[in-house]
Amino acid sequence: MKRQPAVAGQFYEGNPLRLKKQVEQYIVKNTAKEKATAILSPHAGLMYSGHVAGALYSSIRFPKTFILLGPNHTGLGPAMSIMSAGQWEIPTATFEIDEELGRRVREKVPQVVEDAQAHKYEHSLEVQLPFISYSSDECRILPISIMKASLEECAAAGRGIAEAVREAGYDVVIVASSDMSHFEQDSVARKIDSLAIKEVLALDPEGLYSIVLKERITMCGFVPAVIMIYAARELGATEARLIKYATSAEVSGDFDRVVGYAGIIVK
């Protein structure tokens, strides 16, 4: 099955040449490339969060496969949905799904259900692909969409993903796709986002899960981020670094209702 782009021409340019130019303006040239275990990347329209995502993807060595963990905004499909075979298409590339790694993840994470419908209209993973395709035409992907999960389910999923990655025996980077707080005043967004970012940088999945719920931080991909941290720690990650933080106000000029964006490397 080939998944067609759902948000081309909306979240990013729908024409291949224009999309390449759009991404290019956000790529940071001549920056050192780090070997990452995982990253936290935003997924808003490129005009708003592209400069954060571009700085992030410019800073990492590309693996053979990206595992993409993102929130399910559409409400379609089961709580945790994987698409483990086929292709994903965007204007500048067609990505092969890593079927072998998908098989391993399905074995190790029983709560993951094969379901393409959950991915059909979801943007949170698709918006990562223009940045990947800009720098590589060889990377494969493994998309997993997550609607909800308890902390215990996050821990189990993280352990299972880590086991699958270890068994695969080649370079894999786990991407947690998430925007930060939504529709707060800029000063409020920066304050509460810093609380969540602090937990990610501490590689504390329990702390992140707890602070998001306690402070009611509207971080749409906090569950994928929690799973990512569990998996990264299991794979030996010991540190994280904030590459860039911004809010939509820097582009829109509207400081009363902003969305926050963070790009973080975990290694």
N, C-alpha and C positions, 0 to 999 in steps of 0.2 A: 504494500500500500504506500502511495506517495501522498504525504500531507502537503496540501497547498498553503501558501502564506495566508494568514487571516487578517493581518493588520498592515500589509504593505500599502503604501499610499496614505496611511493614517499616522502610525507611530514612526514610520520612517519612509523615505522616498521609494516609490514603486518602480521607478525606472533604474535599470542596472548602472548606467553611467552616473546618474545623479546620486544614487545611493553610495557608490564608491567615493564620490567627491564629498558627500555628506559625512561619511565615516572618517575620511582622511583628515578633515578639519579638526577632529577630536583625537587623533593619534599623536602621541608624544614621541618625536623623533629622537634617536640616539640616546635612549634611556637604557639603563642596565636591566637585563632580564633576570628575574629571580625564579628559582624552581619552587613552585607553589604546590602545596597539598590540596588547597581549596581556596576559594575566593567568595566574597559577598559582593554582588553586583546589582545595580538598580535596573529597573525595567520600564521606566516612563518613556514617553516619546523622545526621540533622540534630540530634538531641539532643546529639551529641558534637562535631561540627565546624561546625554551623550558625552559631554565633556568629562563626567565622572567615570563612566564606563570606559571611555577611550583611554584615560590615564591608567586605569586599572589593567586593561588588557595589554597596554603597551609595556607593562612592567613585569609580565610573566613569560616564562618559556612555555611554548605550546606543547601539550601532550599528544599522545596518540588518540585519546578519547576524553571528551568532557562529559561527565555525568551532570545533567541539568536538573536541579531541584527547584520547583517553583510553586507558588500558591495557585490554587484553583479559584479564579474569580467568577467563573461562569456557573458553578454549581452543577455541572454535568459530570456524570460518572461517579465511581466510588470514592471513598475517603483518600485513598492513595493509589494513583493510576500510573501504570508504566506503558509505554509504547516501545516494545522490544524488537520490532522488526520493521523493515521498510525504509522509507526515505522522508526527509523534510526538505522542502524547497523554499528558497527566498529568491529575489530577483538576481542576486549575484552568485548563487551557488545551490547545489543540491547536496545535502548531507546524508551520508549513509548512517543508519543506526547500527551500533555495535551489538550485534545479535548474540555473540558469545558472552559478552559481559552482561547483557540483559538476561540471559539464561541463568547466569550465576546469581544475579541480584534476585531474581524470582525464587531461586532455591533458598537463598539466605534470608530473605525478608518476606515471610509468609503473608503479611498484611498487604503487600503490593499486588494489585490486580491488573491483569492485561486489559486495557480499555483505551481504544483510540479516540472515542467520542469526547473524553475529558480534555483531549489535546486539540481538538478540531478548531475551536474558536479562541483558545487561550493565548494571551499575548506574552505572559511573563517569561517564557522560555524562548519564544521566537525572537524577541527583541535582543537577545544575546547574540544571535547568529550573524548579523551584519559585521560585528566586530571580529568574530572568529574567522569569517570568510575573507575579510580584508587581508589577514596575515597568513592564512593557510587554506589550501584547497584539499588537504589530506586528512584533516581531523574528522573523527567520527563523533557521534553524540549518543547519549542515552537519556531520553527525557522522562522525568517522573513528576507528575502533578499531584499536589497534596492539598486536600481540602481542610482536614483537621487531623489532629493526633494528640493523645495524652503525652505527658512527659515520658512515661514508661514506654509508650509506643515509639516515641522519637529515639530513645536510647536503643531500643531493639533494632530499629531501622538503621541507625548509625552503625551499630556493630555489624549488622549484616552487610551493609554496603562496604564497610572496610574489609571484611572477609573476602567479599567478591573481588575487590580491587587487588588485594594481596595475591589471591589465587590467579588473577589474570596475568600478573608478571610483567606488565608494561606500564608506561607512564599514563596516569589518569589524573585529571584535576576535577574536583567536585565544585560545582558552581551553585551557590544558594542565591536565587534571584529574589530580591526584596527591595521595595522602596521603604523609606522610614516613615515618620509621622505624616498624617494627611490633614490638610485644611485647618491647621493651627496658625496663629500669628507667628511670624518669623522668629521672634525672640523665644516664644514658648517652644516651638519646634526644635530649635537648637538646644534648648535646655533638656527637654525630655529625650531627644535623640541621643544626646551625650550619655544618658544613663544606659541605654541599650548598647550603644557602641562600646562603652566601658566593659560590659559583660562579654561582648564578642572578642575584644582585644585580650581579655583575661582567659579566653577559651573556657568560659563557664556556662555550659548549656542550661544548667538548672537556674543559674542566676538570670540568664536572659529570659527564659520562660517565665520566671517569677516576676521580674521587673516589668515586663510588657503587660502582664495581667494586672499587677498591682497598680501601676501608674496609668493603665488604660492607653498605652502607646499604640497608635494605629499603624503599626509596622506590619504590612500585609503579608510579608514572607518570613515572619519570625519562626514559624514551625519548620520550614525548610532550613533556616539558619541554625536552629537548634540541632536538627538532624546532621547538618554539615559539620558542626563543631564536634558532636559525638564521634562521627566517622573520622574526622581529621585527627582527633586525639588518639583514637584507636590505631591510626596509621603512623603515630609518632610525632605529630605536630606539637611544637612547644611554644610557638610565638605567633603573634599576629600584628599586622601593621596597617594603620589607616593611610591609604594612598590619597584619598580626597573626600571631602564632605562639602555639600552645597545644598541650597534650597532652590526651589523654582523661582523665588523672588529675584534671583540674580539674572534671570532671563526675562521674566514677565513684568517685573517691577511692582507686582502686587505683594506687599508684605503682610497683608491681613489674612490671606488664605494660601498657605504654602504647602508643598510636599518636600520632604527631605530625602536626600540621596547620599549613600555612603559606598565607597569602594574600599574593600579590605582584603589584604593578602594574608592567608594562613599558611604557615610552613613549619 
